[in-house]
Amino acid sequence: MTRTATFETLTDDHGCGCIPAPAEPDPSTTADIMQARAIAAGLAEFGIGPARWSAAYDHEAAAVALRVDTARGLYALTIPAPGQPFPVHHRGERIGALDCRRTYGTADSYTAALFAAFLRDRASLEIPGRDAFPLPQNMV
């Protein structure tokens, strides 16, 4: 792997050329990213693999966001403060929230199922093996 950007090295009293370390995120942001990844792991059951999602801190939302690439664009599920519902954003605007709150009793797999249903209801996601529509020739 090659890097295109050059790094500026720092020298201390001993002549060591060091690369500055990136700032560590605070523990709550790290926990939010872990929860977003756990929710994303639950989306695999609905055909959303790692190539279609990303989890990172969103500066505009001031929260960690789980972004999912769909046929209708990117949807973002932001990780709220404890006790709050999970908001969903599309094209930078809040379009709704899941019918669950961030509590210790809410399983990440349940949140993933609600998010997948939210996307399916907006015709942004086809769930393999579950969204079978009858063809006209198969109807009686």
N, C-alpha and C positions, 0 to 999 in steps of 0.2 A: 504494500500500500504506500502510495506517495502522498505527500502533503503539498498543497499548492501555496499555502500561506507560510510565511516565515515567522519564526518566533524570536522575540527579543529576549536575549538572555540577560540575567542579572549577575553581577559579580559581588561577592561579599569580601570580607577582609582577607580571606584565604585564597582568592582568585578562582573560586568555584563558579562555573557557568551553570546556573540553575534556571529552569523554566518555572514560572509562577504557577502554583496549583490553583485550579478553579475553586471558587467559594463553595463550601458545603451547603446544601439546602437545609432548612430547619427541619427538625424531626416531624412536625405535623405535615409538611409538604411531602416528605418521604413516605409517611404513612398513607397519605392521600393517593400518591402514585402507586403504592402497593395495592390499595383497594381498587383503583381503576384497572390495574392489570388483572386482578382477581375477577372483576366483572367481565373484562374482555375474554378471559379464559372460559367463562360460562357461555360466551357468545359462539364458541366453536361448535356447540351442539346445534346451532341454527345456521351453520354454514359460513360464519364470519371468521376467517382464519387470521393469523398474524399479518398477512400481507394487506389486509383491508382495515386495520385499526392502528392507532397510535395513542400513547398516553404521555402527556407532558403538561407542564405548568403553562397556563394561558394568562398572559399579562393583562389582556383586555378584560377577561372575566375575573381576574384576581383569584383564580382557583385552578386546581388540576382538572384537565378535561380529557375525556376519552373520546377521540374522534373516530368515526366510522365512515368509510368511503362507500357510498351507495350509488345506484343508478341515477339518483336525483341530486347528487352532490354530497358534501360532507355534513354529517350530523355530529353534534358534540354533546355528550352527557357530562355535566360538570359535577364534581364531588362537593357537596355543600357542607356547611357546618353541621355538627351533630344535632339531630332533632328536626332538621329541615328536609323538605322533599328534594328529589334529584331533578334539577332543571335540564331541559333539552333545548339546544340552540341549533338553528339552521341559517346559514348565510349571515352569521353575526347577530341574529335576533332570537330572543327567547320565544319559542313556539309552544311551550307547554312544560309539564312536569310529570314525572312518573307517580303512580298511585302508591308510593311507599316513601318512608322517611329514613334518613340515615340514623339508625339505632343499632345497638348491639344485637337485637333480635332479628334484624333484617339480613338474611343470607345474601351473599354476593351473587349466587346462582339465581335467586329470586329476582334480584335487581336486573340481572342480565336477561332473564326471560321477559320481564316487563319492558325493557328497552327494545328487545327484538320484536315484541308485539307492537310497541309504539311505532317502530319503523315499518313493520308489515302493514299496519293500519293506514299508513300514509303512502302506500304503494311504492315504498322505497326498498323493500326487501322481500325476496321470495325465499321461503323456508323450504329447502330441499326435502322432498318426500311428504311434505305436509300441505303444500299449496298446490294440490292437484285439482285442476278445473276440468269438468267433463266436456268433451268435445261434442258438437251438435250430432254427429253420427252415432254417438254412444248414448244419447238420450232417448227415452222411450216416449 
